[in-house]
Amino acid sequence: MQLPLLTLIALCVLLISSAVRVLREYERGVIFRLGRLIASKGPGIIFLIPIVDKMVKVSLRTVVMDVPPQDIITKDNVSVKVNAVVYFRVLDPSRAVVEVEDYLYATSQLAQTTLRSILGQAELDDLLSSREKINTELQTILDTHTDPWGIKVSQVEIKHVDLPQEMQRAMAKQAEAERERRAKVINAEGEYQASTRLFEAGEILNKQPVTIQLRFLQTLREVATENNSTIIFPVPIDLFKPFIKLLENKTNEG
C-alpha cells in the first residue's frame, strides 16, 4: 500500500511543478495550448495545464551579437575583412517564437549578409571615414527586416577593418606624402609673409632715407657689442653727405 501511495504523491508533485512556472522581470512565456498560441505571459507566477500547455521562455534583454569577420570586396576592388557588433532585443515574444524558427540564428545570418551587401557598395575611403553613416544604414536595413519577427535592432557598429599589408603600406606612404605637402605649404606661406613684410619695410625705408642710415648705425652697434674682433664694414658715401653739405655751407659763408 505504501509504494502506490508514494508513487501517487510523486506524480502529483511532478504535475504541480510542471504546472507552475516563475518568470523573472526580463522574461516572458509564450503559451501554446494543444499546439495553438494562447498568449505571452509574465513576469511572475504562471500556471499551466499539465500535458495540455507548453511554454517557450523568451528573454527581453538586449542581446549583443558579434558578427564574425566577413571577406568583403569594396566598390573600388579592395579586399578587406570587416567584423561588427549588433545590439537588438525582442519586443514581441509571440512573433519572435512563431514567425521565425530561431530568431538569434536568423538575426546573425541576416547581419552577415547585410554587412557584405552594404559594404560591397562602398569605397574604402568611405568605409574608413564615414563609419557613422554606414552604421546607420546597416541598422535601418536590419531593423526593417527583423520587424516582422518582433525584434528591434537598436544599433550596429563596425568594430574593425582589416586591410591587406600592401594597402596598409600604400596608405602609410599616402599619409606621409600628405604631411610633406602640408609642411611645404606652410613653409611657402611663411616665406610669402616674410617677403611681404620685407617689401613693406623697403617701401618705408625708401620714403625716409634717414631711416636707412639709422638702421646702418644700429647694425654696427649690434655687431660691435656681440664680437670683440675687428670688423671691416663698408660705409656708404650717403652716410656722409649731410656732413659734406654742412662743410660746403660753412666754406661758402666764410
Beta strands, then each sheet from edge to edge (+ up, - down):
strand 1: 20-23
strand 2: 27-33
strand 3: 36-41
strand 4: 44-47
strand 5: 53-59
strand 6: 63-73
strand 7: 79-90
strand 8: 151-162
sheet 1: 1+ 4-
sheet 2: 3+ 2- 5+
sheet 3: 6+ 7- 8+
end
